[in-house]
Amino acid sequence: MRTSNRQHGWVYRLFQAMALCGLLLGGNAIATTLTANWREVRPGDTPADILREAAQRPLPAFDPARMQILPNAPTGTWVIVHSLPPWTTGERVLSVGHPGMGAVSLYDGDTLVATTSLDDFGPPLHGHGRLIFNVPASIPASRPLLLKFEPTAQPPGAVTISIDSWPDYLRDDGSWMVFATGCFAVMLTMALMALCFTLILRDMTFGWYAAYLICYALIQGLRSGFVFHPLELQSLAGMADTLGAAVTALSVTFAALFMLRFAKVDEYVPLLRTPVLAFAVVMPLLIVLRATGVGMLVGMAQLLLQPLLLLGALLLLVAGAIAAARGSRHAWFFLAGWTPLLILTALCGAQQQGMFAGAPWLPDAAIAVGAFEAIVLSIGLSDRALTIRHDRDRARQLADSDPLTGLLNRRAWTDAAMGVLEQGSSRPIAVLFFDLDHFKELNDRHGHAAGDRALVAVAAALRHELRPSDLLGRYGGEEFVALLQGVEKENAMQVATRLCRRVHRLDVHVGPPGALLTVSIGVAMRTPADTVQSLVERADTAMYAAKLAGRNQAICAGHAGPVLVRRNDVGKAVK
């Protein structure tokens, strides 16, 4: 006989096909084949008494396929389950969904069949996300089954009850296992990635996010019983209440600290920074109050926990919405992940108050939305990491570039040239040192703006003539420097001569009519003993020799002294 509490089993299978939203929309009800009645346990009750009483007069009834909040009576609650015809034979599985952390016992008449709970590790059968009991074929399907929900200090669950054949149960259980394992795997994988980014980027935004994800996964693992079965974490048995409250408070604390940095609340919503930060501090204080064991303080903490959780969640939503409206790009990622989770949390909370009884899939949907939020926020964090990297690259580029010409500045060029020389390559290397002729006269006659335009034009001309692999930089003022790899002395001199012609053809007037801007170039070839500084000094010396020789020419610094290369009127270089 099939009266599956897993009405949404097909939703799990759809989830396996990557249709996560189906979980939120699915869960169509099917006609129930069970009825149930309940009554609070009274002192002296026996199972046989309850069954006789139920046969003599009607007890309060409920639909087992819909979520039912049973009273958390000091002595417990009896539930009588009746299967409706047509009846079938054989072994069956009785399932109790969303039972909370209390123990549940199954009776056949006066005989105790089994007692189990989500955090039970004894001999009885253990379900995944629900409590299960094996109903042997010796118990006729027409016979009512009696359940006793033991009292618990924790809030009662909103239970559903079903009876399935073993094949039906195993199919639904396997679907749920795939679904839940996939969701928890996504959350923990995203948390692990965030921890790695925390260490690599040294950015605690990722750390707060990882801590929040771990707490949320633990909350859902405790509520669903996943940490007990199948994970078999026996060390957490009996700690669900205390640990659940602690990680719930910590999760919203970490969420608040994460949102402050991720959505840049300081920049976009400065007025809400203090309230969000205060909320992040107050929540751990409630955990401390609960841990004191002092009755008044524990009661105060329990009284304040749920209202503060609701107010804090709404505060984060409002802060994120305002930050997004004011231009925070990453606040949109936060809203996309946080809003569905907040809605599902509110719906699950309302369900614990008796609303939405026909949607038993809501608690599982909260697990799925947690995985969805993990993916969305991880995408947002990846975008943040790319933005940080882009900003750092941009800052490095600005730090390495000359703001006027866009060439490497002196420090950046020196560092790059040192890197080339440290490679120890046997390829020849030439350094060219440039100094513009009569540049001071250009500034004095036409102004510094004209001088800046001339520097920009010369830098563009030099960049156009040299190869992309050549290092070109502005050394200071009207001085430029270039490092050429794989160039012999003759080729270096040809390049220098061509650069002299190119600058002269810019037709930049510097003084008297017809006087054009020119450049003097010193060339130095690397020797085994050379450093960047010695190469630049030798090229600089050769450049001054070119100026003394009449300017608008290049001279190569040789081992025995500079070698003069003149540029005649028709542009031919001669020694």
C-alpha positions as CSV (number, residue, x, y, z in Angstrom):
1,M,0.0,0.0,0.0
2,R,1.4,3.4,-1.0
3,T,0.6,6.5,1.0
4,S,3.9,8.3,0.4
5,N,4.8,11.3,2.6
6,R,7.3,11.9,-0.3
7,Q,4.6,13.5,-2.5
8,H,7.4,15.6,-3.9
9,G,9.6,12.6,-4.8
10,W,9.3,13.5,-8.5
11,V,10.6,17.0,-7.6
12,Y,13.8,15.4,-6.4
13,R,14.2,13.5,-9.6
14,L,13.6,16.8,-11.5
15,F,16.3,18.4,-9.3
16,Q,18.7,15.7,-10.5
17,A,18.0,17.1,-14.0
18,M,19.2,20.5,-12.8
19,A,15.7,22.0,-12.5
20,L,16.1,23.3,-9.0
21,C,13.1,25.6,-9.3
22,G,10.9,22.6,-9.7
23,L,11.3,21.9,-6.0
24,L,9.8,25.3,-5.2
25,L,6.9,24.9,-7.5
26,G,6.2,21.1,-7.1
27,G,4.6,19.1,-4.4
28,N,1.1,18.5,-5.8
29,A,-1.1,16.7,-3.3
30,I,-2.3,13.2,-4.0
31,A,-5.4,11.6,-2.4
32,T,-4.5,10.2,1.0
33,T,-5.0,6.6,1.9
34,L,-4.4,7.2,5.6
35,T,-6.3,8.8,8.4
36,A,-4.9,9.7,11.8
37,N,-6.2,10.7,15.3
38,W,-4.3,12.1,18.2
39,R,-4.6,12.6,22.0
40,E,-2.2,13.8,24.7
41,V,-0.7,11.1,26.9
42,R,-2.3,10.8,30.3
43,P,-0.7,9.2,33.4
44,G,-1.5,5.5,33.5
45,D,-2.2,5.3,29.7
46,T,-1.5,2.0,28.0
47,P,-1.5,1.4,24.2
48,A,-4.5,-1.0,24.6
49,D,-6.4,1.7,26.5
50,I,-5.8,4.3,23.7
51,L,-6.9,1.9,21.0
52,R,-10.1,1.0,22.9
53,E,-10.9,4.6,23.5
54,A,-10.4,5.4,19.9
55,A,-12.8,2.6,18.9
56,Q,-15.5,3.9,21.3
57,R,-15.4,7.6,20.6
58,P,-13.8,9.8,18.0
59,L,-10.5,11.5,18.8
60,P,-9.2,14.7,17.1
61,A,-8.4,13.8,13.5
62,F,-5.9,15.1,11.0
63,D,-4.7,14.3,7.5
64,P,-1.3,12.6,7.8
65,A,-0.3,13.8,4.3
66,R,-0.5,17.4,5.6
67,M,1.9,18.8,8.1
68,Q,0.4,18.6,11.6
69,I,1.8,20.3,14.7
70,L,1.3,18.0,17.6
71,P,1.0,19.4,21.1
72,N,4.3,19.2,23.0
73,A,2.5,17.8,26.1
74,P,4.7,17.1,29.2
75,T,3.9,13.4,28.9
76,G,3.8,13.1,25.1
77,T,1.2,12.6,22.4
78,W,-0.5,9.4,21.0
79,V,-1.2,9.2,17.3
80,I,-3.4,6.4,15.8
81,V,-2.8,5.7,12.1
82,H,-5.5,3.9,10.1
83,S,-4.9,2.6,6.6
84,L,-8.0,2.8,4.3
85,P,-9.0,0.1,1.9
86,P,-8.1,-1.5,-0.5
87,W,-5.5,-3.1,1.7
88,T,-2.4,-4.9,0.6
89,T,-0.2,-7.5,2.3
90,G,3.5,-7.7,2.8
91,E,6.1,-5.7,4.7
92,R,5.7,-2.0,4.8
93,V,7.5,1.1,5.9
94,L,5.9,3.6,8.2
95,S,7.6,7.0,7.8
96,V,7.4,10.1,10.0
97,G,8.6,13.2,8.3
98,H,9.9,16.3,10.0
99,P,9.5,14.8,13.5
100,G,11.8,17.3,15.3
101,M,14.4,15.9,17.7
102,G,12.1,14.0,20.0
103,A,11.8,10.2,20.1
104,V,8.9,8.3,18.5
105,S,7.7,4.8,19.4
106,L,5.6,2.4,17.3
107,Y,3.2,0.0,19.0
108,D,1.3,-3.0,17.7
109,G,-1.4,-3.3,20.3
110,D,0.4,-3.4,23.7
111,T,3.6,-4.6,22.0
112,L,6.4,-2.0,21.5
113,V,7.8,-2.5,18.0
114,A,10.6,0.0,18.1
115,T,11.6,3.5,19.4
116,T,13.8,5.8,17.4
117,S,14.7,9.5,16.8
118,L,16.8,11.5,14.3
119,D,19.9,11.4,16.5
120,D,19.4,7.7,17.5
121,F,22.2,5.3,16.6
122,G,20.8,2.2,18.1
123,P,19.6,-1.0,16.4
124,P,16.3,0.3,14.9
125,L,16.1,1.2,11.2
126,H,17.3,4.7,10.4
127,G,15.8,6.8,7.7
128,H,17.3,9.8,5.9
129,G,15.5,13.0,6.7
130,R,12.6,11.1,8.4
131,L,12.0,8.4,11.0
132,I,11.1,4.9,9.7
133,F,9.6,1.8,11.2
134,N,9.4,-1.6,9.5
135,V,5.8,-2.9,9.7
136,P,6.0,-6.7,9.3
137,A,3.7,-8.7,7.1
138,S,2.3,-10.3,10.3
139,I,0.5,-7.0,11.1
140,P,-2.6,-6.8,8.9
141,A,-2.9,-3.5,6.9
142,S,-6.4,-3.1,8.3
143,R,-5.1,-3.0,11.9
144,P,-4.5,0.6,13.3
145,L,-0.9,1.4,14.2
146,L,-0.1,3.4,17.4
147,L,2.6,6.0,17.6
148,K,3.8,7.7,20.7
149,F,5.6,11.0,20.4
150,E,7.8,11.4,23.5
151,P,8.0,14.8,25.2
152,T,10.9,17.0,24.3
153,A,12.3,20.3,25.5
154,Q,12.6,21.4,21.9
155,P,9.8,22.8,19.7
156,P,7.7,20.0,18.2
157,G,8.0,19.3,14.5
158,A,5.2,19.7,12.0
159,V,4.9,16.0,11.1
160,T,3.7,14.1,8.2
161,I,3.0,10.3,8.3
162,S,3.0,7.8,5.4
163,I,3.0,4.1,4.8
164,D,4.9,2.8,1.7
165,S,6.0,-0.5,0.3
166,W,9.7,-1.1,0.6
167,P,10.4,-0.5,-3.1
168,D,8.5,2.8,-3.1
169,Y,10.3,3.9,0.1
170,L,13.7,3.0,-1.2
171,R,13.1,4.9,-4.5
172,D,11.9,8.0,-2.6
173,D,14.7,7.7,-0.1
174,G,17.3,7.4,-2.9
175,S,15.9,10.5,-4.6
176,W,16.1,12.5,-1.4
177,M,19.6,11.3,-0.7
178,V,20.8,12.5,-4.1
179,F,19.0,15.8,-3.6
180,A,20.2,16.5,-0.1
181,T,23.8,15.3,-0.8
182,G,24.0,17.5,-3.9
183,C,22.8,20.5,-2.0
184,F,25.1,20.1,1.0
185,A,28.0,19.3,-1.4
186,V,27.4,22.5,-3.2
187,M,27.3,24.5,0.0
188,L,30.5,23.0,1.5
189,T,32.3,23.2,-1.9
190,M,31.6,26.9,-2.2
191,A,32.7,27.3,1.5
192,L,36.0,25.5,0.8
193,M,36.6,27.7,-2.3
194,A,35.9,30.8,-0.2
195,L,38.4,29.7,2.4
196,C,41.0,29.2,-0.3
197,F,40.3,32.7,-1.6
198,T,40.6,34.1,2.0
199,L,44.1,32.7,2.3
200,I,45.2,33.7,-1.3
201,L,43.7,37.2,-1.3
202,R,43.9,37.8,2.4
203,D,40.3,39.2,2.2
204,M,38.1,38.3,5.2
205,T,35.0,38.9,3.0
206,F,35.5,35.4,1.7
207,G,36.1,34.2,5.3
208,W,32.9,35.5,6.6
209,Y,31.0,34.0,3.7
210,A,32.6,30.6,4.2
211,A,31.7,30.7,7.9
212,Y,28.1,31.6,7.1
213,L,27.8,28.8,4.6
214,I,29.2,26.2,7.0
215,C,26.8,27.4,9.7
216,Y,23.8,27.3,7.4
217,A,24.7,23.8,6.1
218,L,25.0,22.6,9.7
219,I,21.6,24.2,10.6
220,Q,19.9,22.3,7.7
221,G,21.9,19.1,8.5
222,L,20.6,19.2,12.1
223,R,17.0,20.0,11.1
224,S,16.8,17.3,8.5
225,G,18.8,14.7,10.5
226,F,21.4,14.5,7.7
227,V,24.3,14.9,10.1
228,F,23.1,11.9,12.0
229,H,22.0,9.7,9.1
230,P,23.7,9.2,6.7
231,L,26.8,11.1,8.0
232,E,26.7,9.1,11.3
233,L,28.1,12.0,13.4
234,Q,27.4,10.4,16.7
235,S,29.3,13.1,18.6
236,L,26.5,15.5,17.8
237,A,23.8,13.3,19.3
238,G,21.9,15.1,22.0
239,M,23.3,18.5,21.0
240,A,20.8,19.5,18.3
241,D,19.0,22.0,20.5
242,T,22.0,23.8,21.9
243,L,24.1,23.5,18.7
244,G,21.2,24.5,16.5
245,A,20.6,27.7,18.4
246,A,24.3,28.6,18.4
247,V,24.9,28.1,14.7
248,T,21.7,29.9,13.8
249,A,22.8,33.0,15.8
250,L,26.4,32.7,14.4
251,S,25.1,32.3,10.8
252,V,23.3,35.6,10.8
253,T,26.3,37.2,12.5
254,F,28.6,36.0,9.8
255,A,26.0,37.0,7.2
256,A,26.0,40.5,8.6
257,L,29.8,40.8,8.6
258,F,29.9,39.4,5.1
259,M,27.3,41.8,3.8
260,L,29.0,44.8,5.4
261,R,32.1,44.2,3.3
262,F,30.6,42.6,0.2
263,A,28.0,45.2,-0.5
264,K,30.2,48.1,0.8
265,V,27.7,49.3,3.3
266,D,30.3,51.8,4.7
267,E,30.4,53.5,1.3
268,Y,26.8,53.2,0.1
269,V,24.7,53.1,3.3
270,P,26.8,54.6,6.1
271,L,23.8,55.2,8.3
272,L,23.1,51.5,8.5
273,R,26.6,50.4,9.2
274,T,26.3,50.7,13.0
275,P,22.9,48.9,13.3
276,V,24.2,46.0,11.1
277,L,27.4,45.8,13.1
278,A,25.4,45.9,16.4
279,F,23.2,43.1,15.2
280,A,26.3,41.1,14.4
281,V,27.6,41.6,18.0
282,V,24.3,41.0,19.8
283,M,23.6,37.5,18.3
284,P,26.7,35.8,19.8
285,L,25.8,37.5,23.2
286,L,22.5,35.5,23.1
287,I,24.5,32.3,22.8
288,V,26.5,33.3,25.8
289,L,23.3,34.0,27.8
290,R,21.9,30.6,26.9
291,A,25.2,28.9,27.9
292,T,25.2,30.5,31.4
293,G,22.5,28.0,32.6
294,V,20.9,30.8,34.7
295,G,17.2,30.5,34.3
296,M,16.3,34.1,33.8
297,L,19.1,34.7,31.3
298,V,18.3,31.6,29.4
299,G,14.7,32.6,29.2
300,M,15.6,36.1,28.0
301,A,17.9,34.7,25.3
302,Q,15.1,32.3,24.1
303,L,12.6,35.1,24.1
304,L,14.8,37.5,22.1
305,L,16.3,35.0,19.6
306,Q,13.5,34.6,17.1
307,P,12.5,38.3,17.0
308,L,16.1,39.4,16.6
309,L,16.7,36.9,13.9
310,L,13.7,38.3,12.0
311,L,14.6,41.9,12.5
312,G,18.2,41.3,11.6
313,A,17.4,39.4,8.4
314,L,15.1,42.3,7.4
315,L,17.8,44.8,8.3
316,L,20.3,43.0,6.0
317,L,17.7,42.9,3.2
318,V,17.0,46.7,3.6
319,A,20.7,47.6,3.7
320,G,21.4,45.4,0.7
321,A,18.5,46.9,-1.3
322,I,19.6,50.5,-0.5
323,A,23.2,49.8,-1.4
324,A,22.1,48.2,-4.7
325,A,19.9,51.2,-5.5
326,R,22.9,53.5,-4.8
327,G,25.2,51.7,-7.2
328,S,26.7,48.8,-5.3
329,R,27.2,46.1,-7.9
330,H,27.8,43.3,-5.5
331,A,24.7,44.2,-3.4
332,W,22.6,42.8,-6.3
333,F,24.3,39.5,-5.9
334,F,23.6,39.5,-2.2
335,L,19.9,40.3,-2.8
336,A,19.6,37.6,-5.4
337,G,20.9,35.0,-2.9
338,W,19.5,36.4,0.3
339,T,15.9,37.3,-0.7
340,P,14.8,33.7,-1.7
341,L,16.4,32.3,1.5
342,L,14.7,34.9,3.6
343,I,11.3,34.1,2.0
344,L,11.8,30.3,2.5
345,T,12.8,30.9,6.1
346,A,9.7,32.9,6.8
347,L,7.5,30.3,5.1
348,C,9.1,27.5,7.2
349,G,8.6,29.6,10.3
350,A,4.9,30.1,9.4
351,Q,4.6,26.4,8.8
352,Q,5.7,25.8,12.3
353,Q,2.8,27.9,13.4
354,G,0.3,25.7,11.4
355,M,0.3,27.5,8.1
356,F,1.1,26.0,4.7
357,A,0.3,22.5,6.0
358,G,-0.2,21.3,2.4
359,A,3.4,22.1,1.4
360,P,5.5,19.5,3.2
361,W,8.3,20.2,0.7
362,L,9.1,23.6,2.2
363,P,11.8,22.4,4.6
364,D,13.6,20.6,1.8
365,A,13.2,23.6,-0.4
366,A,15.1,25.6,2.2
367,I,18.0,23.2,1.7
368,A,17.8,23.7,-2.1
369,V,17.7,27.5,-1.7
370,G,20.7,27.3,0.5
371,A,22.6,25.7,-2.4
372,F,21.2,28.2,-4.8
373,E,22.4,31.1,-2.5
374,A,25.8,29.5,-2.3
375,I,26.1,29.4,-6.0
376,V,24.8,33.0,-6.5
377,L,27.1,34.5,-3.8
378,S,30.0,32.5,-5.0
379,I,29.5,34.0,-8.5
380,G,29.4,37.4,-6.8
381,L,32.6,36.7,-4.9
382,S,34.3,35.6,-8.1
383,D,33.2,38.9,-9.6
384,R,34.6,40.7,-6.6
385,A,37.9,38.8,-6.9
386,L,38.1,39.8,-10.6
387,T,37.3,43.4,-9.7
388,I,40.0,43.4,-7.1
389,R,42.5,41.9,-9.5
390,H,41.5,44.4,-12.2
391,D,41.9,47.3,-9.7
392,R,45.3,46.0,-8.6
393,D,46.4,45.6,-12.2
394,R,45.2,49.1,-12.9
395,A,46.9,50.5,-9.9
396,R,50.1,48.7,-10.8
397,Q,49.8,50.0,-14.4
398,L,49.4,53.5,-13.1
399,A,52.3,53.1,-10.7
400,D,54.5,51.8,-13.6
401,S,53.4,54.2,-16.3
402,D,54.5,57.8,-17.0
403,P,51.2,59.7,-16.7
404,L,52.1,62.0,-19.6
405,T,53.4,59.7,-22.3
406,G,52.1,56.3,-21.1
407,L,55.5,54.8,-21.3
408,L,57.2,52.9,-18.5
409,N,58.5,55.3,-15.8
410,R,62.1,55.2,-14.6
411,R,61.5,52.7,-11.7
412,A,59.3,50.3,-13.8
413,W,61.8,50.4,-16.7
414,T,64.7,49.7,-14.4
415,D,62.9,46.8,-12.8
416,A,62.0,45.3,-16.2
417,A,65.5,45.8,-17.5
418,M,67.0,44.1,-14.4
419,G,64.6,41.1,-15.1
420,V,66.0,40.9,-18.7
421,L,69.6,41.0,-17.6
422,E,69.0,38.4,-14.8
423,Q,67.8,35.9,-17.3
424,G,71.5,35.4,-18.2
425,S,70.7,35.1,-21.9
426,S,73.6,34.9,-24.3
427,R,71.6,37.1,-26.8
428,P,73.1,40.6,-27.4
429,I,71.4,43.5,-25.6
430,A,71.6,47.2,-26.5
431,V,70.6,50.2,-24.4
432,L,69.7,53.5,-26.1
433,F,69.6,56.7,-24.1
434,F,67.7,59.6,-25.7
435,D,67.8,63.3,-24.9
436,L,65.8,65.9,-26.9
437,D,67.9,68.8,-28.2
438,H,67.0,72.4,-27.3
439,F,64.0,71.2,-25.3
440,K,64.4,73.9,-22.7
441,E,64.2,76.5,-25.5
442,L,61.0,74.9,-26.7
443,N,59.5,75.3,-23.3
444,D,60.7,78.9,-22.9
445,R,59.4,80.1,-26.3
446,H,56.2,78.2,-26.6
447,G,55.3,77.2,-23.1
448,H,55.1,74.0,-21.1
449,A,51.9,72.8,-22.8
450,A,53.8,72.8,-26.1
451,G,56.6,70.9,-24.5
452,D,54.2,68.3,-23.2
453,R,52.7,67.9,-26.6
454,A,56.2,67.4,-28.0
455,L,57.0,64.8,-25.4
456,V,53.8,62.9,-26.3
457,A,54.6,63.0,-30.0
458,V,58.2,61.8,-29.5
459,A,57.0,59.0,-27.3
460,A,54.5,57.9,-29.9
461,A,57.1,58.0,-32.6
462,L,59.6,56.0,-30.6
463,R,57.0,53.4,-29.7
464,H,56.0,53.1,-33.4
465,E,59.5,52.5,-34.6
466,L,60.5,50.0,-31.9
467,R,59.3,46.4,-31.5
468,P,56.7,45.5,-28.9
469,S,59.3,43.3,-27.2
470,D,61.6,46.3,-26.7
471,L,61.5,48.1,-23.4
472,L,60.8,51.8,-23.8
473,G,60.5,54.2,-21.0
474,R,60.7,57.9,-20.0
475,Y,63.8,58.3,-17.8
476,G,63.0,61.8,-16.7
477,G,62.3,65.2,-18.1
478,E,63.1,65.1,-21.9
479,E,65.1,61.9,-21.5
480,F,64.0,58.5,-22.8
481,V,65.6,55.1,-22.6
482,A,65.1,51.8,-24.5
483,L,66.5,48.2,-24.2
484,L,66.7,46.1,-27.3
485,Q,67.1,42.4,-27.1
486,G,68.8,40.2,-29.8
487,V,70.3,43.2,-31.6
488,E,73.9,43.4,-32.6
489,K,75.9,46.7,-32.6
490,E,75.4,47.5,-36.3
491,N,71.6,46.9,-36.0
492,A,71.4,49.0,-32.8
493,M,73.1,51.9,-34.6
494,Q,70.8,51.5,-37.5
495,V,67.8,51.7,-35.2
496,A,69.2,54.7,-33.4
497,T,69.8,56.5,-36.7
498,R,66.3,55.7,-37.9
499,L,64.9,57.1,-34.6
500,C,66.9,60.4,-35.1
501,R,65.3,60.8,-38.5
502,R,61.8,60.0,-37.2
503,V,62.0,62.6,-34.5
504,H,63.3,65.2,-36.9
505,R,60.4,64.5,-39.3
506,L,57.9,65.4,-36.5
507,D,58.4,69.1,-37.6
508,V,58.2,70.4,-34.0
509,H,59.5,74.0,-34.1
510,V,61.7,74.8,-31.1
511,G,63.1,78.3,-31.6
512,P,64.2,80.3,-34.6
513,P,62.3,79.8,-37.9
514,G,63.2,76.5,-39.4
515,A,64.8,75.1,-36.2
516,L,63.1,71.7,-35.5
517,L,63.2,69.4,-32.5
518,T,65.9,66.7,-32.8
519,V,67.2,64.0,-30.5
520,S,70.7,62.9,-29.5
521,I,71.2,59.1,-28.8
522,G,73.8,57.2,-26.9
523,V,74.1,53.5,-27.5
524,A,75.7,50.9,-25.2
525,M,76.1,47.2,-25.8
526,R,76.0,44.8,-22.9
527,T,79.2,43.2,-21.7
528,P,79.3,40.3,-19.2
529,A,80.2,42.6,-16.4
530,D,77.4,45.1,-17.1
531,T,74.5,45.9,-14.8
532,V,71.5,48.0,-15.7
533,Q,73.1,51.0,-14.0
534,S,76.4,50.6,-15.8
535,L,74.7,50.2,-19.2
536,V,72.6,53.3,-18.7
537,E,75.7,55.3,-17.5
538,R,77.7,54.3,-20.6
539,A,74.8,55.1,-22.9
540,D,74.3,58.4,-21.1
541,T,78.0,59.2,-21.6
542,A,77.7,58.4,-25.3
543,M,74.6,60.6,-25.6
544,Y,76.5,63.6,-24.2
545,A,79.3,62.8,-26.7
546,A,76.6,63.0,-29.5
547,K,75.5,66.4,-28.2
548,L,79.1,67.7,-28.2
549,A,79.5,66.4,-31.7
550,G,76.6,68.5,-33.0
551,R,73.4,66.8,-31.8
552,N,70.8,65.0,-33.9
553,Q,73.0,61.9,-34.1
554,A,73.8,58.7,-32.4
555,I,77.1,57.5,-30.8
556,C,77.9,54.0,-29.6
557,A,80.0,53.6,-26.5
558,G,82.7,51.1,-27.3
559,H,85.1,49.4,-25.0
560,A,87.9,51.8,-26.0
561,G,85.7,54.8,-26.1
562,P,82.7,56.2,-28.0
563,V,82.3,55.6,-31.7
564,L,80.8,58.6,-33.6
565,V,78.0,58.1,-36.1
566,R,77.0,61.4,-37.8
567,R,73.8,62.1,-39.7
568,N,74.4,64.2,-42.9
569,D,71.9,66.4,-44.7
570,V,70.5,63.6,-46.8
571,G,70.1,61.3,-43.8
572,K,73.1,58.9,-44.3
573,A,75.0,57.8,-41.3
574,V,78.8,57.8,-41.6
575,K,81.5,57.0,-39.0
